[in-house]
Amino acid sequence: MLAPHESDSAALGLECGAVVRRAADLAVGDLLALARRDPASLGSWQYVLEAYACFQAVLSYRVAHEVLTAPCGDPWRQRVLARKISEAAKVRTGVEIHPGATIGPRFIVDHGIGTVIGEDATIGADCYILQGVVLGALGIADNAAGRRHPTLGDRVQVGGFARVLGPITVGDDVMIGSHALVRADVPAGAQVAVLHQYQMVAGPRPITVYGVEGLGEYRFRLHGNDLDRPGLEVQLLGPTQLPLAAGDWSVLQNNAKCLTFQISPRARGLRSVAHIRVRHGGSEVTVGIPLARKSRVASLPRTAAG
């Protein structure tokens, strides 16, 4: 991977053999972990090494990171070279891992197309990430200086197309399900799952709601913006679209970004779907909340994220 950049490496005074050896120390662990944990690999590290583009993406990151962090007299050219290696790997593998990210041992990206790991993301040991995952910032352009990407603890698993955004912390042994949107800290041992939902918007003034996260039996968190604005009205609607009585549900916590509420399992008329309606200034958003039967609700993945 450094061979196409020998002139750049020489100009920087980098000893290619030493850089590759340091990268290989961790890359060997990544390789063996993927061969062991992915059944499709047939348990063969040779197969993974020769045929898996997703492993090549991790290997390229290890080399680029060593280039970026090696002692050098020209940090600017060093950064350019590391980024060249990273960009070439992105084209070959479909995986973009910024060389500035900090990633612990035995790291696995499986499948990998569309996965993006940002510059100051930090990932612990023994983490496993699938395709389409984004560990990124909350904003798009003009993000504020400072930490903007998430920190993942040890043994975190992230399902396909999940997005973990902002300078948040995900604890050890967390499992984040496919298509989840995580914008708040997640405590160790939690599971984050996405519930099927639909959303209706009406009115002249926008109310931003990103989605609903299931926290356990009859407990949900609504994610959005300005959810603590004065005059905001929140209602839980039953199957007939009429508001439920105050005793049938309660708001446990709310701030600008999220609103956590609990539905009483004794609430009348709640069989399969309820709706939460948010109103402000003549506008409203209504989001569907699927409710499983009691026997199935008990088996839903739980999370204590808060």
C-alpha positions as CSV (number, residue, x, y, z in Angstrom):
1,M,0.0,0.0,0.0
2,L,3.0,2.3,0.5
3,A,4.6,1.1,-2.7
4,P,2.8,3.6,-5.0
5,H,3.9,6.3,-2.6
6,E,7.6,5.5,-2.2
7,S,8.7,8.9,-3.3
8,D,6.4,10.7,-0.9
9,S,7.5,8.4,1.9
10,A,11.2,9.0,1.2
11,A,10.6,12.8,1.1
12,L,9.1,12.6,4.5
13,G,11.9,10.4,5.8
14,L,9.5,7.5,6.6
15,E,11.0,4.0,6.7
16,C,8.3,2.0,4.9
17,G,9.3,-1.3,6.5
18,A,8.9,0.1,10.0
19,V,5.5,1.7,9.2
20,V,4.2,-1.5,7.7
21,R,5.4,-3.6,10.6
22,R,3.6,-1.4,13.1
23,A,0.4,-1.5,11.1
24,A,0.7,-5.3,10.7
25,D,0.8,-5.9,14.5
26,L,-2.8,-4.8,14.7
27,A,-3.9,-5.9,11.2
28,V,-3.0,-9.5,12.0
29,G,-5.4,-9.4,14.9
30,D,-8.1,-7.8,12.7
31,L,-7.6,-10.6,10.1
32,L,-7.8,-13.5,12.6
33,A,-10.9,-11.9,14.3
34,L,-12.7,-11.7,11.0
35,A,-11.9,-15.3,10.1
36,R,-13.1,-16.4,13.5
37,R,-16.3,-14.4,13.8
38,D,-17.7,-14.4,10.2
39,P,-19.1,-17.8,9.3
40,A,-18.8,-17.0,5.6
41,S,-15.0,-16.9,6.0
42,L,-15.0,-20.7,6.6
43,G,-12.6,-19.9,9.5
44,S,-9.7,-19.3,7.0
45,W,-7.5,-16.3,7.4
46,Q,-5.9,-17.0,4.0
47,Y,-9.4,-16.8,2.4
48,V,-10.1,-13.4,4.1
49,L,-6.6,-12.0,3.2
50,E,-6.9,-12.9,-0.5
51,A,-10.6,-12.3,-1.1
52,Y,-12.2,-9.9,1.4
53,A,-12.2,-6.2,0.3
54,C,-13.6,-5.2,3.7
55,F,-10.5,-6.5,5.4
56,Q,-8.3,-4.6,2.8
57,A,-10.2,-1.4,4.0
58,V,-9.1,-2.0,7.6
59,L,-5.6,-2.9,6.6
60,S,-5.3,0.3,4.6
61,Y,-6.6,2.3,7.6
62,R,-3.9,0.7,9.8
63,V,-1.2,1.8,7.4
64,A,-2.6,5.3,6.8
65,H,-3.0,5.8,10.6
66,E,0.7,4.8,11.1
67,V,1.7,7.2,8.4
68,L,-0.3,10.0,10.0
69,T,1.0,9.4,13.5
70,A,4.6,8.6,12.8
71,P,7.2,11.2,14.0
72,C,7.9,13.4,11.0
73,G,9.3,16.8,10.2
74,D,6.5,17.8,7.8
75,P,3.0,17.2,9.3
76,W,1.2,18.7,6.3
77,R,2.8,16.3,3.8
78,Q,2.4,13.5,6.2
79,R,-1.4,14.2,6.4
80,V,-1.6,14.4,2.6
81,L,0.1,11.0,2.2
82,A,-2.1,9.3,4.8
83,R,-5.2,10.7,3.1
84,K,-4.0,9.5,-0.3
85,I,-3.8,6.0,1.1
86,S,-7.3,6.3,2.7
87,E,-8.8,7.7,-0.5
88,A,-7.3,4.9,-2.7
89,A,-8.8,2.3,-0.3
90,K,-12.2,4.0,-0.4
91,V,-12.2,3.6,-4.2
92,R,-11.1,0.0,-4.0
93,T,-13.3,-1.2,-1.2
94,G,-16.3,1.2,-0.8
95,V,-15.3,1.8,2.9
96,E,-14.1,5.2,4.1
97,I,-12.1,5.2,7.3
98,H,-10.4,8.5,8.1
99,P,-6.7,7.9,9.0
100,G,-7.2,10.1,12.1
101,A,-9.8,7.8,13.7
102,T,-8.6,5.8,16.7
103,I,-9.5,2.1,16.5
104,G,-8.6,-0.6,18.9
105,P,-7.5,-4.2,18.3
106,R,-9.4,-6.9,16.5
107,F,-11.6,-4.5,14.5
108,I,-14.0,-5.9,11.9
109,V,-15.8,-4.2,9.0
110,D,-18.0,-6.9,7.4
111,H,-19.4,-6.4,3.9
112,G,-18.6,-2.7,4.3
113,I,-19.9,-0.9,1.2
114,G,-20.9,2.7,2.2
115,T,-19.4,2.5,5.7
116,V,-17.9,5.9,6.8
117,I,-15.9,6.4,10.0
118,G,-15.1,10.0,10.8
119,E,-11.8,11.7,11.7
120,D,-12.1,11.8,15.5
121,A,-14.2,8.7,16.0
122,T,-12.8,6.4,18.7
123,I,-13.6,2.7,18.6
124,G,-12.6,0.2,21.3
125,A,-11.5,-3.4,21.1
126,D,-13.3,-6.3,19.4
127,C,-15.9,-4.1,17.6
128,Y,-17.9,-5.4,14.6
129,I,-19.5,-3.0,12.1
130,L,-21.6,-3.9,9.0
131,Q,-22.2,-2.1,5.7
132,G,-23.6,1.4,5.3
133,V,-22.7,2.4,8.9
134,V,-21.9,6.0,9.5
135,L,-20.0,7.2,12.6
136,G,-20.2,10.9,11.8
137,A,-21.1,14.4,12.9
138,L,-24.5,15.8,13.6
139,G,-24.1,18.6,11.1
140,I,-23.3,18.6,7.4
141,A,-21.2,21.7,6.6
142,D,-19.5,24.1,9.0
143,N,-19.4,21.8,12.0
144,A,-18.0,23.5,15.1
145,A,-14.3,22.9,16.0
146,G,-13.7,20.2,18.5
147,R,-14.8,16.6,18.9
148,R,-17.7,15.9,16.6
149,H,-17.7,12.1,16.1
150,P,-18.8,9.3,18.4
151,T,-16.8,7.1,20.8
152,L,-17.6,3.4,20.9
153,G,-16.6,1.2,23.8
154,D,-15.3,-2.4,23.6
155,R,-17.2,-5.2,22.0
156,V,-19.8,-2.9,20.3
157,Q,-21.7,-4.3,17.3
158,V,-23.3,-2.0,14.8
159,G,-25.9,-3.3,12.3
160,G,-26.2,-2.4,8.6
161,F,-27.1,1.2,7.7
162,A,-27.1,2.4,11.3
163,R,-26.0,6.0,12.0
164,V,-24.2,7.0,15.1
165,L,-23.9,10.8,15.1
166,G,-22.2,13.5,17.2
167,P,-19.8,13.5,20.1
168,I,-21.6,10.9,22.0
169,T,-20.4,7.8,23.9
170,V,-21.6,4.3,23.3
171,G,-20.7,2.0,26.2
172,D,-19.1,-1.5,26.2
173,D,-21.1,-4.5,24.9
174,V,-23.8,-2.4,23.1
175,M,-25.6,-3.8,20.1
176,I,-27.0,-1.2,17.7
177,G,-29.6,-2.7,15.3
178,S,-29.8,-2.1,11.6
179,H,-31.1,1.3,10.4
180,A,-30.9,2.8,13.9
181,L,-30.3,6.5,14.4
182,V,-28.3,7.1,17.6
183,R,-27.8,10.7,18.7
184,A,-27.5,10.3,22.5
185,D,-25.2,8.4,24.8
186,V,-25.9,4.7,25.1
187,P,-25.0,2.9,28.4
188,A,-23.0,-0.3,28.5
189,G,-24.9,-3.5,27.7
190,A,-27.8,-1.8,26.0
191,Q,-29.5,-2.8,22.8
192,V,-30.9,-0.2,20.4
193,A,-33.5,-1.3,17.9
194,V,-35.6,0.5,15.3
195,L,-39.4,0.1,15.3
196,H,-41.3,0.4,12.1
197,Q,-43.0,3.8,11.9
198,Y,-44.6,6.4,9.7
199,Q,-44.9,10.1,10.1
200,M,-47.4,12.7,9.0
201,V,-46.6,16.4,8.9
202,A,-49.1,19.3,8.6
203,G,-49.1,23.1,9.1
204,P,-47.1,26.2,8.1
205,R,-44.3,26.0,10.6
206,P,-41.9,23.0,10.6
207,I,-41.7,20.7,13.6
208,T,-38.7,18.4,13.2
209,V,-39.1,14.8,14.3
210,Y,-36.4,12.3,13.3
211,G,-38.0,9.1,14.6
212,V,-39.0,6.9,17.5
213,E,-36.7,4.6,19.5
214,G,-38.1,1.7,21.6
215,L,-36.7,1.6,25.1
216,G,-38.6,-1.5,26.4
217,E,-42.1,-2.5,27.2
218,Y,-44.4,0.4,26.3
219,R,-41.6,3.0,26.7
220,F,-40.4,5.1,23.8
221,R,-38.2,8.0,22.9
222,L,-39.1,10.6,20.3
223,H,-36.1,12.3,18.6
224,G,-36.3,15.7,17.0
225,N,-35.4,19.4,17.4
226,D,-36.8,22.0,19.8
227,L,-39.0,19.5,21.6
228,D,-38.8,21.7,24.7
229,R,-40.1,24.9,23.1
230,P,-42.7,26.8,25.0
231,G,-46.3,26.0,24.1
232,L,-45.4,22.6,22.6
233,E,-48.4,20.2,22.9
234,V,-47.9,16.5,23.0
235,Q,-50.8,14.0,22.7
236,L,-51.0,10.2,22.5
237,L,-53.7,9.0,20.1
238,G,-55.5,5.7,20.2
239,P,-56.8,3.7,17.2
240,T,-59.6,6.1,16.7
241,Q,-57.1,9.0,16.5
242,L,-58.6,10.5,19.7
243,P,-56.3,11.6,22.5
244,L,-55.9,9.2,25.4
245,A,-56.6,10.1,28.9
246,A,-53.7,11.6,30.9
247,G,-53.5,8.5,33.1
248,D,-53.0,6.2,30.2
249,W,-49.5,7.6,29.4
250,S,-46.9,10.0,30.8
251,V,-43.9,12.0,29.8
252,L,-40.9,10.8,31.7
253,Q,-38.3,13.2,30.4
254,N,-37.9,15.8,27.7
255,N,-35.3,18.2,26.4
256,A,-34.6,20.0,23.1
257,K,-33.6,16.8,21.3
258,C,-35.8,14.0,22.7
259,L,-38.9,13.3,24.6
260,T,-39.3,10.0,26.6
261,F,-42.7,8.7,27.4
262,Q,-44.3,5.6,29.0
263,I,-47.6,4.1,27.9
264,S,-49.6,2.2,30.5
265,P,-50.1,-1.4,29.4
266,R,-53.7,-1.0,30.8
267,A,-54.5,1.8,28.3
268,R,-57.8,0.9,26.6
269,G,-57.9,0.4,22.9
270,L,-54.1,0.0,22.3
271,R,-53.8,-3.2,20.3
272,S,-51.2,-2.9,17.6
273,V,-50.5,0.8,16.7
274,A,-50.8,4.1,18.6
275,H,-49.7,7.5,17.5
276,I,-48.0,10.4,19.1
277,R,-48.9,13.9,17.9
278,V,-46.8,17.0,18.5
279,R,-48.3,20.4,17.9
280,H,-46.9,23.9,17.9
281,G,-47.9,27.2,16.3
282,G,-50.6,25.7,14.1
283,S,-48.4,22.8,12.8
284,E,-48.3,19.2,13.9
285,V,-46.4,16.0,13.4
286,T,-48.0,12.6,13.9
287,V,-45.8,9.5,14.2
288,G,-47.0,5.9,14.3
289,I,-45.8,3.7,17.2
290,P,-46.1,0.0,16.6
291,L,-47.2,-1.9,19.7
292,A,-46.5,-5.7,19.9
293,R,-48.8,-8.1,21.7
294,K,-47.7,-8.5,25.3
295,S,-46.0,-11.8,24.7
296,R,-43.9,-10.2,21.9
297,V,-43.3,-6.9,23.6
298,A,-41.5,-8.7,26.4
299,S,-39.0,-10.1,23.9
300,L,-38.2,-6.8,22.2
301,P,-34.6,-5.7,22.4
302,R,-34.3,-3.4,25.3
303,T,-32.1,-0.3,25.7
304,A,-31.5,1.9,28.7
305,A,-30.1,4.7,26.6
306,G,-30.8,8.0,28.1
